[in-house]
């Protein structure tokens, strides 16, 4: 028995240079894990509240997604300038606490009898606004904790934390929703977000801020836009991932409606099915760094496009009955794996080529660009789901994403990226960009 235990410990022991041996990164990773567990509750509870409790139509589900995306389009660009002038960790912490507060309003409104789609629209808008600021700040905090040549590894480990939450979270969320109802289950998310913020307060990072002049806001904003425009890799990445987001939001709007109204799944069954999403992300997180090193970040990104396309097409063609439920589970697993392959490479690539003083503006500009197609995608998914069929929305998402994978595979700037690029003379590049927009 003792030898078995020793063998197990040896197998799971961290390598001497593993990132999780670093106490600062370990705290950040733990916070991500706890926050992700809460996110799984929100991921299911909010749309289930709309679809089952408030009987939302596909168009209303489209508006719900749109309201969460709208702040990215409105606030991303000025947020980038602001983030380059302030310390990012306090913004990240404030964001976790703000999310805890806003999700807690849903069970309160339900208890008071005020809960309507308008309330959920407002909650979704605030969640989007917080993610616009604190979400960008969290990505920059990672670059303050981890060296740039280990960014893919760090993003893969972060994805593993998310994946662990996605394995356990949906089942727990489904049980909570069944026991308490979808609105009350959100209280658990609020508690977990507060715990995440408490862990983040223990992190210490070194950060040097650029002094900002009172009249330099528009100059700084132009510098961020100019930097992204001059980086052809960033422009290509923004175009590809933006096209993927259009397909993603088109499918996301109708996915739960298809599961509950066509496949006849209960709220708890939907929660259990989402465990497959976690299984896909765990697998991709464990393999993501290895795949990126073997194929290169560019081809690994395209692999993600292909995986998600296959999942949506499979669900669009699924029959009603047990095979349809199996197709829903497979779709979630393929989506989870594909999304991980996409984002660990996409985020690492864009951070690797950006000087530190421009990280806030680059992050916000890139998030703004890739989410521009999201609102039309969400509205298109809602329209197709209501006026054609739910299958049509899923089929469009899968077919358009499959076409994207074929096109991206043939793009030299994607196919040729076999390793992370590096910042070339950061000080001179930043100076040139600033002079170019002065």
Secondary structure as UniProt FT lines:
FT   HELIX           2..12
FT   TURN            16..17
FT   HELIX           19..21
FT   HELIX           23..48
FT   HELIX           49..53
FT   HELIX           58..83
FT   TURN            84..85
FT   HELIX           88..112
FT   HELIX           117..130
FT   HELIX           131..135
FT   HELIX           136..145
FT   HELIX           148..150
FT   HELIX           151..180
FT   HELIX           182..200
FT   TURN            201..202
FT   TURN            214..215
FT   HELIX           217..230
FT   HELIX           232..257
FT   HELIX           258..262
FT   HELIX           267..273
FT   HELIX           275..295
FT   HELIX           297..316
FT   HELIX           322..352
FT   HELIX           356..358
FT   HELIX           359..387
FT   HELIX           390..409
FT   HELIX           412..415
FT   HELIX           426..437
//
